[in-house]
Amino acid sequence: MENFSKVTSETDVKRRLTMRFVKSLPSFNWDHAADYEAGDERDFPMLHPREMENFSKFLSETDVNWRLTLPMKFLKSLPSFNGGHAIEFEARDEMGKAWTFHCSVRRRGHPKPVITRGWMAFINSKKLKMGDRVSFFKYKNRATAETFYEVRAEKAIKIFGAVIGYAPC
């Protein structure tokens, strides 16, 4: 019997991570899953990493105690406010759990977007602290034009008080 081994490439890792997220989505088109995992690069209708926009930040005291403040550029990635000042959207974490977040902007003056409802439950569940990192990703299904969001939390890894990296939580 011959042994077979393969060095895992960066492309393989990205493909597997993408599929892990895609499999957690309710409307994923499974007809093409085998093609994608096998490395077929043709343009079939499904989620693709190139179609994501993201936002990432290190959590501040305000972020872990009251609300998540968002940069203005992230507003264009969210669903339309349709003239209102608040929306709700759902984002799934690394484990596939759905989180519903309430995003609002000021009615007058500078919009200053923030996520309030749902945010503290997420923070408490992940046991996040100041200095940890959170990221949001937006995916679009080419076939159905549906938009999906993913939220990732990463805890700061410290040695002797110095941050040396981040680990998913």
C-alpha positions in Angstrom: 0.0 0.0 0.0 1.3 3.4 -0.9 1.1 6.4 1.4 -0.2 9.7 0.0 0.5 13.1 1.6 -0.2 16.6 0.4 1.0 19.9 1.7 -2.0 22.1 2.3 -1.9 25.3 0.3 -3.3 28.7 1.3 -5.9 28.2 -1.4 -7.1 24.9 0.1 -7.4 26.5 3.5 -9.4 29.5 2.2 -11.7 27.1 0.2 -12.4 24.9 3.3 -13.0 28.0 5.5 -15.4 29.4 2.9 -17.2 26.1 2.6 -17.6 25.9 6.4 -19.4 29.2 6.4 -21.4 28.5 3.3 -22.7 25.2 4.7 -24.2 27.0 7.6 -26.4 29.2 5.3 -30.0 28.2 4.7 -30.3 28.8 1.0 -26.9 27.5 -0.2 -27.2 25.7 -3.6 -25.8 22.3 -2.8 -25.7 21.2 -6.5 -22.4 22.9 -6.9 -20.8 22.2 -3.5 -18.8 19.1 -4.7 -17.5 21.1 -7.7 -16.3 23.9 -5.5 -14.6 21.6 -2.9 -12.9 19.7 -5.7 -11.3 23.0 -6.9 -13.4 23.7 -10.0 -12.9 27.4 -10.6 -15.7 28.0 -13.1 -18.2 30.8 -12.5 -21.1 29.0 -11.0 -23.7 30.8 -8.8 -22.7 30.6 -5.2 -21.0 32.7 -2.6 -17.4 33.6 -3.3 -14.8 35.2 -1.1 -14.1 37.9 -3.6 -17.6 39.2 -3.1 -17.2 40.2 0.5 -16.8 43.5 2.1 -15.5 43.7 5.6 -15.0 45.8 8.7 -12.8 45.0 11.6 -11.9 46.8 14.8 -10.3 46.4 18.1 -12.9 46.7 20.8 -13.0 49.8 23.0 -14.5 50.3 26.5 -17.7 51.6 24.8 -17.8 48.6 22.5 -17.7 46.1 25.3 -19.9 47.9 27.8 -22.7 49.6 25.8 -22.7 49.5 22.0 -20.5 48.8 19.0 -19.6 52.0 17.1 -19.2 51.6 13.4 -17.3 53.5 10.8 -19.4 55.4 8.2 -18.0 53.3 5.3 -19.7 50.2 6.8 -23.2 51.7 6.4 -23.0 51.1 2.6 -22.6 47.3 3.3 -25.8 47.2 5.5 -29.3 46.8 4.2 -31.0 50.1 3.2 -32.4 52.2 6.0 -35.2 53.3 3.6 -35.3 56.8 5.0 -35.5 55.5 8.6 -32.8 55.7 11.3 -32.6 52.0 12.2 -32.5 48.5 10.8 -32.1 45.0 12.0 -29.8 42.5 10.3 -28.7 38.9 11.0 -25.1 37.8 11.1 -23.8 34.2 11.7 -20.7 33.5 13.8 -18.0 30.9 13.1 -20.2 28.2 14.7 -23.2 29.1 12.5 -25.2 30.7 15.3 -27.4 33.5 14.1 -27.2 36.8 15.9 -29.7 39.6 15.2 -28.3 43.1 15.5 -30.0 46.5 15.6 -28.1 49.2 13.8 -29.1 52.8 14.2 -27.9 56.3 13.1 -28.7 59.7 14.5 -31.8 61.4 13.1 -29.9 64.7 12.8 -26.4 65.8 12.1 -23.5 63.3 11.7 -25.1 59.8 11.4 -22.7 58.0 13.8 -23.8 54.4 13.2 -24.0 52.1 16.2 -25.1 48.5 16.9 -27.1 48.3 20.1 -29.7 45.5 20.5 -28.1 42.1 20.3 -24.6 43.4 20.7 -24.2 42.9 24.4 -25.6 39.3 24.2 -22.9 38.6 21.6 -20.1 40.2 23.7 -21.2 38.2 26.8 -21.5 35.0 24.9 -18.0 35.3 23.5 -16.6 36.8 26.7 -15.0 39.6 24.8 -12.9 42.3 26.4 -11.3 45.6 25.5 -8.6 45.0 22.9 -10.2 41.9 21.4 -11.1 42.1 17.7 -14.4 41.8 15.9 -15.0 41.6 12.1 -18.1 41.7 9.9 -18.2 40.2 6.4 -20.8 40.6 3.8 -21.4 37.8 1.2 -23.7 37.9 -1.8 -25.2 34.8 -3.4 -24.8 35.2 -7.2 -27.8 33.0 -8.0 -30.4 34.4 -5.6 -28.8 37.9 -5.0 -29.4 37.3 -1.3 -27.0 39.0 1.1 -25.5 37.2 4.2 -23.4 38.6 7.0 -20.8 36.9 9.1 -19.5 38.1 12.4 -16.2 36.9 13.8 -14.7 37.5 17.3 -11.1 37.0 18.1 -9.6 37.1 21.6 -6.2 38.8 22.1 -3.4 36.4 23.0 -1.1 38.0 25.5 2.2 37.0 27.0 3.6 39.1 29.8 1.0 41.8 28.9 2.0 42.1 25.3 -0.5 41.1 22.5 1.2 38.5 20.3 -1.8 37.5 18.2 -5.5 36.8 18.1 -7.5 33.5 18.4 -11.0 32.8 17.2 -13.5 32.4 20.0 
